[in-house]
Amino acid sequence: MEKKYVLAIDQSTQGTKAILFDRTGSLVCRTDLPHKQLINEKGWVSHDLAEIYQNTIQVVKNLVKKSGIKQEEIACLGISNQRETSAAWDKRTGEPLAPAIVWQCSRAEDICERVKNIGVEEQIHQKTGMYLSPYFPAAKYAWLQENVESVKKKKENGSLCFGTIDTWLLFKLTDGKIYATDYSNASRTQLFNIYTLKWDEEICDWFGIDASMLPEVKDSSYCFGETNFNGFFHNPIPICSMIGDSQGALFGQGCIKKGMVKVTYGTGSSVMMNLGETPIQSSLGLVTSLAWGIEGKVSYVLEGNINYTGAVITWLKEDMELIKSPSETQELAFQANKNDSTYLVPAFSGLGAPFWKPEAKAIIYGMSRITGKKEIVKAALESIAYQVTDVINMMKAEERIEIKELCVDGGPTRNQYLMKFQSDILGIVVNLPHCEESSALGAAYMAGLFSGIYKREVIFATMKRNRFVPSMSNNEQEKKYNGWKNAIKKVIG
């Protein structure tokens, strides 16, 4: 039977999607399931690994049923994943040893402080391209090892697996046969040397991690093994790509040339610039990572990560109860008083790039008597755009290049107010692809290219986009952005 489709799994912070793409790269069908956000009284954020795996199997089953296709028509699988979320499991049984620590969670802050006191902070930055932070898995793995008794025991008897969500899914989907990750995910652990392209034993020692217990690192576009989805497929299909969601979105957006920039608006946001084959070390609060590995060659990116963007809308809905649905925010923002000077700095779990202040606290600043529900909602949406602008401005200063357009993706890009304001406050064109599932699309493209379903010169040439063009005056833009910077000063001092 002819192989007509590429299957992608996008395992994100809020849920798991299964998405089917045809031979032209067009989205055919999508199914998704949410998973629980486990937040305790200390503000620690966790995920249930078993639930994530079960949901992965179920969304694929739902997709096959919903689409009406035959299993045999699927050529291959690509996986994109939430990146820094950290997992530990038993290599022999495949059972989780603890809930996964989500990338947002800063419970390992004390471990970073301890490593900092050794005097190796700059060495870590030079080797990994990243500033020491509890955001990354290095400290999270160490926390699990030091605080979860079963993790300690499994390390002692040699059956401990550490990994990001891609590695967890690969291990489970291949019935424990394959324990591997790709360059994009490995580079986000703060344990991987992005120049030698190996786990750095010295850094691992500083965090108390056994480098020999970490997964094998492969190209992002590679045959990692086969899966039958826990017996659901009659014949197994090859897993031909794995890539972190932000890098997947960069590839899916067609940002494959040096200097191209994209923003993925998710629970948090990743602002990413393609650096090509030559990395640079940031001195302005950005991090250098690996974009991907293809055919034995790696590409680099400059990136800024923001903790709370789409999650701000979740906060409006679930915690503040100001809205019943995220879709309401667009109309409320348009209806809000345009002269209101309220700013929200959503440092609910500290500030990420370019400030890296995990101890920062959120603030609503600049309210007046005319500030009401609509104005708070407007400030929340605008906080997303301001944070992205902070990172883009750092990229401009770092690379000294003009950025003429910004490629965007993710759920919040459906919000017309946010996209127009993003274009206005940056003063550049914002390009939104017709297919908003850029992370999954990137994983599908990589898998399809590896398996021969796609040709690179065809898939990127046919991409269609909507454009948002800036119209705000320079004076108004400067006034608004200065107000944001004043609000940031109140938070970080």
C-alpha positions as CSV (number, residue, x, y, z in Angstrom):
1,M,0.0,0.0,0.0
2,E,1.3,3.5,-0.9
3,K,2.8,5.5,1.9
4,K,0.9,8.8,1.7
5,Y,1.3,10.4,5.1
6,V,3.7,11.5,7.8
7,L,2.6,11.3,11.4
8,A,3.9,13.8,14.0
9,I,3.5,13.8,17.8
10,D,3.8,17.2,19.5
11,Q,4.2,16.6,23.2
12,S,3.8,20.1,24.8
13,T,3.5,21.6,28.2
14,Q,-0.3,21.6,28.2
15,G,-1.1,18.4,26.2
16,T,-0.2,16.0,23.5
17,K,-1.2,16.2,19.8
18,A,-1.1,13.7,17.0
19,I,-1.1,15.4,13.6
20,L,-1.2,13.9,10.1
21,F,0.5,15.6,7.1
22,D,0.1,14.6,3.5
23,R,2.7,14.4,0.8
24,T,2.5,18.2,0.2
25,G,3.1,18.9,3.8
26,S,-0.5,20.0,4.4
27,L,-2.2,19.2,7.6
28,V,-4.9,16.5,7.2
29,C,-6.1,15.8,10.7
30,R,-5.3,16.6,14.3
31,T,-6.3,15.1,17.7
32,D,-5.2,16.2,21.1
33,L,-5.5,15.4,24.8
34,P,-4.6,17.6,27.8
35,H,-2.7,16.3,30.8
36,K,-2.8,17.5,34.4
37,Q,-0.7,20.4,35.6
38,L,0.5,19.2,39.0
39,I,1.2,22.3,41.1
40,N,1.8,22.1,44.9
41,E,1.7,24.6,47.7
42,K,5.3,25.5,47.1
43,G,4.6,26.4,43.4
44,W,6.5,23.4,42.1
45,V,5.2,22.3,38.7
46,S,5.2,18.6,37.7
47,H,3.8,16.3,35.1
48,D,2.7,12.6,35.3
49,L,5.0,10.7,32.9
50,A,2.6,7.7,32.7
51,E,-0.2,10.0,31.8
52,I,1.8,11.6,29.0
53,Y,2.7,8.3,27.5
54,Q,-0.8,7.0,27.7
55,N,-2.1,10.1,26.1
56,T,0.4,9.7,23.3
57,I,-0.9,6.3,22.5
58,Q,-4.5,7.5,22.7
59,V,-4.2,10.5,20.5
60,V,-2.7,8.3,17.8
61,K,-5.6,5.9,18.1
62,N,-8.0,8.8,18.0
63,L,-6.2,10.3,14.9
64,V,-6.4,7.1,12.9
65,K,-10.1,6.7,13.7
66,K,-10.9,10.4,13.0
67,S,-9.0,10.6,9.8
68,G,-10.3,7.3,8.4
69,I,-6.9,6.4,6.9
70,K,-5.3,3.0,7.0
71,Q,-2.4,2.5,9.3
72,E,-0.4,1.1,6.4
73,E,-0.6,4.5,4.6
74,I,1.6,6.2,7.3
75,A,5.3,6.3,6.2
76,C,7.0,7.5,9.3
77,L,6.8,9.3,12.6
78,G,8.4,12.6,13.8
79,I,8.4,13.8,17.5
80,S,8.6,17.3,18.8
81,N,8.6,17.9,22.6
82,Q,8.6,20.4,25.4
83,R,12.3,20.6,26.0
84,E,13.7,21.2,29.5
85,T,11.0,19.1,31.4
86,S,13.1,16.5,33.1
87,A,12.2,12.8,33.8
88,A,13.7,9.9,35.7
89,W,12.7,6.3,35.2
90,D,13.9,2.7,35.7
91,K,15.8,1.3,32.7
92,R,14.7,-2.3,33.5
93,T,11.0,-1.8,34.1
94,G,10.4,1.5,32.2
95,E,8.4,2.8,35.2
96,P,8.7,6.5,36.2
97,L,10.6,7.1,39.4
98,A,9.0,10.5,40.1
99,P,6.7,13.0,38.4
100,A,8.6,15.0,35.7
101,I,9.9,18.4,36.8
102,V,8.4,20.9,34.3
103,W,10.7,23.5,32.7
104,Q,8.9,26.3,34.4
105,C,9.7,24.9,37.9
106,S,12.5,26.6,39.8
107,R,12.7,24.2,42.7
108,A,16.4,23.4,41.9
109,E,17.5,27.0,42.5
110,D,19.5,26.0,45.6
111,I,21.4,23.5,43.5
112,C,22.4,26.2,41.0
113,E,23.5,28.4,43.9
114,R,25.7,25.6,45.2
115,V,27.3,25.0,41.8
116,K,27.8,28.8,41.4
117,N,29.7,28.9,44.7
118,I,32.2,26.4,43.3
119,G,33.2,29.1,40.9
120,V,32.4,27.3,37.7
121,E,29.5,29.4,36.4
122,E,31.4,31.0,33.5
123,Q,32.9,27.7,32.5
124,I,29.4,26.2,32.2
125,H,28.4,29.2,30.1
126,Q,31.4,28.8,27.8
127,K,30.8,25.1,27.3
128,T,27.1,24.9,27.0
129,G,26.2,28.4,25.7
130,M,23.8,28.8,28.7
131,Y,23.7,30.7,31.9
132,L,23.5,28.7,35.1
133,S,19.8,28.4,35.9
134,P,17.2,26.0,37.5
135,Y,15.3,26.3,34.2
136,F,17.6,23.7,32.6
137,P,17.6,19.9,33.3
138,A,21.1,19.8,34.8
139,A,19.9,21.2,38.2
140,K,16.5,19.3,37.8
141,Y,18.3,15.9,37.4
142,A,20.5,16.7,40.4
143,W,17.4,17.6,42.5
144,L,15.7,14.3,41.6
145,Q,18.8,12.4,42.5
146,E,19.2,14.2,45.8
147,N,15.5,14.3,46.9
148,V,13.9,11.1,45.5
149,E,15.0,7.9,47.2
150,S,14.1,5.6,44.3
151,V,16.2,7.7,42.0
152,K,19.2,7.4,44.3
153,K,18.8,3.6,44.5
154,K,18.5,3.2,40.7
155,K,21.7,5.2,40.2
156,E,23.5,2.9,42.7
157,N,22.4,-0.3,40.8
158,G,22.9,1.2,37.4
159,S,19.3,1.2,36.1
160,L,18.7,4.9,36.2
161,C,17.5,6.7,33.1
162,F,17.5,10.5,32.9
163,G,16.0,12.3,29.9
164,T,13.8,15.0,28.5
165,I,10.3,14.1,27.2
166,D,11.6,13.0,23.8
167,T,13.8,10.4,25.3
168,W,11.0,9.2,27.6
169,L,8.6,8.8,24.7
170,L,11.2,7.1,22.5
171,F,12.1,4.6,25.3
172,K,8.5,3.7,25.8
173,L,7.5,3.6,22.2
174,T,10.3,1.2,21.4
175,D,9.5,-1.0,24.4
176,G,12.7,0.1,26.2
177,K,15.0,-0.8,23.3
178,I,16.2,2.7,22.4
179,Y,17.6,5.2,25.0
180,A,18.5,8.3,22.9
181,T,18.0,11.9,22.3
182,D,18.8,14.4,19.5
183,Y,21.2,17.3,19.4
184,S,18.5,20.0,19.9
185,N,17.3,18.5,23.2
186,A,20.7,17.5,24.5
187,S,21.9,21.0,24.0
188,R,19.2,22.3,26.3
189,T,20.2,20.2,29.3
190,Q,23.2,22.3,30.4
191,L,25.2,19.1,30.5
192,F,26.1,18.9,26.8
193,N,29.1,20.6,25.3
194,I,27.9,22.3,22.2
195,Y,31.4,22.5,20.7
196,T,32.7,18.9,21.3
197,L,29.1,17.6,20.8
198,K,29.4,15.3,23.8
199,W,28.1,15.1,27.3
200,D,30.6,17.1,29.3
201,E,31.9,14.9,32.1
202,E,33.3,17.8,34.1
203,I,29.9,19.6,34.2
204,C,28.2,16.4,35.0
205,D,30.5,15.9,37.9
206,W,29.7,19.4,39.2
207,F,26.0,18.5,39.3
208,G,26.7,15.0,40.6
209,I,25.4,13.3,37.4
210,D,26.9,10.2,35.9
211,A,27.5,11.0,32.3
212,S,27.6,7.4,31.3
213,M,23.9,7.1,32.4
214,L,22.7,9.8,30.0
215,P,21.1,8.9,26.6
216,E,23.0,8.5,23.3
217,V,22.8,11.7,21.2
218,K,21.9,11.4,17.5
219,D,21.0,13.7,14.6
220,S,17.5,15.2,14.7
221,S,16.7,13.7,11.4
222,Y,17.6,10.0,11.9
223,C,15.9,6.6,12.2
224,F,15.7,6.2,16.0
225,G,13.9,2.9,15.8
226,E,10.4,1.6,15.2
227,T,7.1,1.6,17.1
228,N,3.7,-0.1,16.9
229,F,2.2,2.2,19.5
230,N,1.9,-0.4,22.2
231,G,0.5,-3.0,19.8
232,F,-2.1,-0.7,18.1
233,F,-0.3,-0.8,14.7
234,H,-0.2,-4.1,12.9
235,N,3.2,-3.3,11.4
236,P,5.7,-0.9,13.2
237,I,6.6,2.4,11.6
238,P,10.0,4.1,11.7
239,I,10.6,7.0,14.1
240,C,12.6,9.3,11.7
241,S,13.0,12.5,13.7
242,M,13.1,13.9,17.2
243,I,13.5,17.6,17.9
244,G,12.7,20.1,20.6
245,D,9.5,22.0,19.9
246,S,11.2,25.4,19.5
247,Q,13.8,24.1,17.1
248,G,11.1,22.1,15.3
249,A,9.1,25.3,14.9
250,L,12.2,27.1,13.5
251,F,12.5,24.3,10.9
252,G,8.8,24.1,10.2
253,Q,8.7,27.9,9.6
254,G,11.4,27.6,7.0
255,C,13.9,29.6,9.0
256,I,16.8,27.5,7.7
257,K,19.1,30.4,6.8
258,K,21.4,32.4,9.0
259,G,19.7,35.5,10.5
260,M,16.1,34.3,10.2
261,V,14.1,34.7,13.4
262,K,10.9,33.1,14.8
263,V,8.9,33.2,18.0
264,T,6.9,30.2,19.3
265,Y,4.2,31.5,21.6
266,G,3.2,28.6,23.9
267,T,2.9,28.4,27.6
268,G,6.2,30.2,27.6
269,S,7.9,31.6,24.5
270,S,11.1,30.8,22.6
271,V,12.6,33.6,20.5
272,M,15.1,32.0,18.2
273,M,17.6,33.2,15.5
274,N,19.3,30.8,13.1
275,L,23.1,31.2,13.4
276,G,24.1,28.7,10.8
277,E,27.1,26.5,11.4
278,T,29.1,29.1,13.5
279,P,28.0,29.7,17.1
280,I,28.4,32.9,19.0
281,Q,28.6,33.4,22.8
282,S,26.1,35.9,24.1
283,S,27.1,38.6,26.6
284,L,23.6,40.1,26.8
285,G,21.5,37.4,28.5
286,L,20.8,35.1,25.5
287,V,21.7,31.5,25.2
288,T,23.4,29.6,22.4
289,S,22.0,26.1,21.5
290,L,22.0,23.6,18.8
291,A,19.3,24.0,16.2
292,W,19.5,20.5,14.9
293,G,21.7,17.8,13.4
294,I,21.1,16.7,9.8
295,E,23.4,14.4,7.8
296,G,26.1,14.6,10.4
297,K,26.2,18.5,10.5
298,V,24.9,20.7,13.2
299,S,23.5,24.2,13.1
300,Y,23.4,26.7,16.0
301,V,20.8,29.1,17.3
302,L,20.7,32.2,19.5
303,E,17.7,32.0,21.8
304,G,15.9,33.8,24.5
305,N,13.3,31.9,26.6
306,I,10.4,33.6,28.3
307,N,8.6,31.8,31.2
308,Y,5.1,33.2,31.0
309,T,3.4,34.2,27.7
310,G,0.5,32.0,26.8
311,A,0.4,31.0,30.5
312,V,-0.6,34.6,31.2
313,I,-3.9,34.0,29.4
314,T,-4.4,30.8,31.5
315,W,-3.8,32.9,34.6
316,L,-6.5,35.3,33.5
317,K,-8.9,32.5,33.1
318,E,-8.2,30.0,35.9
319,D,-6.7,32.1,38.6
320,M,-8.2,35.6,38.2
321,E,-11.4,34.3,36.6
322,L,-11.6,37.4,34.4
323,I,-12.4,35.4,31.2
324,K,-14.1,32.1,30.5
325,S,-12.2,31.4,27.3
326,P,-8.9,32.6,25.8
327,S,-10.8,33.8,22.7
328,E,-12.4,36.6,24.8
329,T,-9.1,38.4,25.3
330,Q,-9.0,39.7,21.8
331,E,-12.3,41.6,21.9
332,L,-11.7,42.8,25.5
333,A,-8.3,44.2,24.5
334,F,-9.8,46.0,21.5
335,Q,-12.5,47.5,23.7
336,A,-10.1,48.6,26.5
337,N,-9.2,52.3,27.0
338,K,-6.2,52.9,24.7
339,N,-4.8,55.6,27.0
340,D,-4.6,53.3,30.0
341,S,-1.0,53.0,31.2
342,T,-1.3,49.6,33.0
343,Y,1.6,47.1,32.7
344,L,1.7,43.5,33.8
345,V,5.1,42.0,34.4
346,P,4.2,38.2,34.6
347,A,7.2,37.1,36.7
348,F,5.1,34.3,38.3
349,S,8.1,32.0,38.3
350,G,10.8,34.6,37.9
351,L,12.0,36.3,34.7
352,G,13.8,34.4,31.9
353,A,15.8,36.0,29.1
354,P,17.3,38.5,28.9
355,F,17.2,39.1,32.7
356,W,17.5,35.7,34.2
357,K,16.0,36.6,37.6
358,P,14.4,33.5,39.0
359,E,13.7,35.3,42.3
360,A,11.6,38.1,40.6
361,K,7.9,38.5,41.5
362,A,5.0,39.5,39.2
363,I,3.6,43.0,39.4
364,I,0.7,45.1,38.0
365,Y,2.1,48.6,37.6
366,G,0.7,52.0,36.5
367,M,-3.0,51.5,37.2
368,S,-5.4,54.5,37.5
369,R,-9.0,54.9,38.4
370,I,-10.0,54.1,34.8
371,T,-8.2,50.7,34.9
372,G,-10.7,47.8,34.9
373,K,-11.1,44.3,33.6
374,K,-10.6,45.2,30.0
375,E,-7.4,47.1,30.7
376,I,-6.0,44.3,32.8
377,V,-6.6,41.9,29.9
378,K,-5.0,44.3,27.5
379,A,-2.0,44.6,29.7
380,A,-1.7,40.9,30.0
381,L,-1.7,40.5,26.2
382,E,0.8,43.3,25.7
383,S,3.1,41.8,28.3
384,I,3.6,38.9,25.9
385,A,4.7,41.2,23.1
386,Y,6.9,43.4,25.3
387,Q,8.8,40.3,26.6
388,V,9.4,39.1,23.0
389,T,10.6,42.6,22.1
390,D,13.1,42.6,24.9
391,V,14.7,39.5,23.5
392,I,14.6,40.6,19.8
393,N,16.3,43.9,20.8
394,M,19.1,41.8,22.5
395,M,19.5,39.8,19.3
396,K,19.8,42.9,17.3
397,A,22.6,44.2,19.6
398,E,24.3,40.8,19.7
399,E,24.4,40.1,15.9
400,R,24.3,43.8,14.7
401,I,21.9,42.8,11.9
402,E,18.6,44.3,10.8
403,I,15.7,42.0,11.4
404,K,13.0,42.8,8.8
405,E,10.4,40.2,9.7
406,L,9.4,37.9,12.4
407,C,8.0,34.4,11.8
408,V,5.5,33.4,14.5
409,D,3.6,30.3,15.6
410,G,1.7,28.8,18.5
411,G,-1.8,29.1,19.9
412,P,-1.7,32.7,21.0
413,T,-1.0,33.8,17.4
414,R,-4.7,33.4,16.8
415,N,-5.2,36.6,18.8
416,Q,-5.4,39.5,16.2
417,Y,-4.8,42.1,18.9
418,L,-1.6,40.5,20.1
419,M,-0.2,40.0,16.6
420,K,-0.9,43.5,15.6
421,F,0.6,44.9,18.8
422,Q,3.7,42.7,18.4
423,S,4.2,44.1,14.9
424,D,3.7,47.7,16.2
425,I,5.9,47.6,19.2
426,L,8.7,45.9,17.2
427,G,8.2,48.1,14.1
428,I,8.6,45.1,11.8
429,V,6.4,42.8,9.8
430,V,5.0,39.7,11.6
431,N,4.5,36.6,9.4
432,L,2.0,34.0,10.5
433,P,1.9,30.7,8.5
434,H,-1.5,29.2,7.6
435,C,-0.5,26.1,9.5
436,E,-0.1,27.1,13.1
437,E,1.3,23.7,14.2
438,S,4.9,24.7,13.3
439,S,6.6,22.5,15.9
440,A,4.8,19.3,14.6
441,L,5.4,20.5,11.1
442,G,9.1,20.8,11.6
443,A,9.2,17.3,13.1
444,A,7.1,16.0,10.2
445,Y,9.3,17.7,7.6
446,M,12.5,16.2,9.1
447,A,11.0,12.7,9.2
448,G,9.6,13.1,5.7
449,L,12.9,14.3,4.3
450,F,14.7,11.4,5.9
451,S,12.3,8.9,4.6
452,G,12.1,10.5,1.1
453,I,8.5,11.6,1.3
454,Y,9.4,15.3,1.0
455,K,11.9,17.3,-1.0
456,R,13.3,20.4,0.7
457,E,13.1,22.7,-2.3
458,V,9.4,21.9,-2.6
459,I,8.0,22.1,0.9
460,F,9.5,25.4,1.9
461,A,8.6,27.1,-1.4
462,T,4.9,26.4,-1.0
463,M,4.5,27.9,2.5
464,K,1.6,30.5,2.8
465,R,1.5,33.2,5.4
466,N,-0.6,36.0,6.8
467,R,1.1,39.4,7.4
468,F,0.8,42.0,10.1
469,V,2.3,45.3,9.2
470,P,3.3,48.0,11.8
471,S,1.4,51.3,11.8
472,M,2.1,52.7,15.3
473,S,4.0,56.0,15.3
474,N,7.6,56.1,16.5
475,N,6.7,58.5,19.4
476,E,3.9,56.2,20.6
477,Q,6.0,53.1,20.3
478,E,8.8,54.7,22.3
479,K,6.5,55.9,25.0
480,K,4.8,52.5,25.5
481,Y,8.1,50.6,25.5
482,N,9.7,53.1,28.0
483,G,6.7,52.5,30.3
484,W,7.4,48.7,30.0
485,K,11.0,49.2,30.9
486,N,10.0,51.3,34.0
487,A,7.7,48.4,35.1
488,I,10.6,45.9,34.7
489,K,12.8,48.1,36.9
490,K,10.2,47.9,39.6
491,V,10.6,44.1,39.5
492,I,14.3,43.6,39.2
493,G,15.5,46.8,40.9
